[in-house]
Amino acid sequence: MGIPHRFSLNRTDSSADGRLAVKVTPGAREESVTLTETAVLVKVRAPADKGAANEAVLAVVARALGLAPSRVRLLRGATSREKLLAVAL
C-alpha cells in the first residue's frame, strides 16, 4: 500500500525525522493505531483532560513504531483531535 501522503521524511545530514498527522479518539475502550486510506487513527484510553490523552498518544505511537517514547513529540494540535507529531527515526 505504500506510505500515506500524510507521512513525510525530512532528512538533514545523517539524521532523519518524520512528521505524522494523526486523528485521535480519547477515552476509547482499547488503545490502537490504525492506518486507513485517508488517515492514521490513534485510539487511547486516557481522557482528553489536562494533556493526559496527548501523553498517551505519544506513548502509543512510539510503541507502534518500535521507538522510545522520547523519540515522538507533539508539534501541533494540543487541544485538537487532529495532531501533528514529530518522529525521530
Residue pairs with C-beta under 8 A, 6 or more apart in sequence:
1 35
4 35
4 39
4 40
6 20
6 21
6 39
6 40
7 18
7 19
7 20
7 21
7 40
8 18
8 19
9 16
9 17
9 18
9 89
10 16
10 17
10 18
10 19
15 88
16 88
16 89
17 86
17 87
17 88
17 89
18 86
18 87
18 89
19 75
19 84
19 85
19 86
19 87
20 40
20 61
20 84
20 85
20 87
21 39
21 40
21 82
21 83
21 84
21 85
22 39
22 40
22 41
22 42
22 57
22 61
22 82
22 83
22 84
22 85
23 39
23 40
23 41
23 42
23 81
23 82
23 83
24 41
24 42
24 43
24 44
24 53
24 57
24 81
24 82
24 83
25 41
25 42
25 43
25 44
25 81
26 44
26 46
26 47
26 48
26 53
26 56
26 81
27 44
27 45
27 46
27 47
27 48
27 53
28 43
28 44
28 45
29 45
30 43
30 45
31 43
31 44
31 45
31 56
31 60
32 41
32 42
32 43
32 60
33 40
33 41
33 42
33 43
33 60
33 61
33 64
34 40
34 41
34 42
34 43
35 41
42 57
42 60
42 61
44 53
44 56
44 57
44 60
45 56
46 52
46 53
46 55
46 56
47 53
51 78
54 74
54 78
54 83
57 74
57 83
57 85
58 69
58 72
58 73
58 74
58 85
59 69
61 72
61 85
61 87
62 68
62 69
62 71
62 72
63 69
65 72
65 87
67 87
67 88
67 89
71 87
71 88
71 89
72 85
72 86
72 87
72 88
73 85
73 86
74 83
74 84
74 85
74 86
75 83
75 84
75 85
75 86
76 83
76 84
77 83
77 84
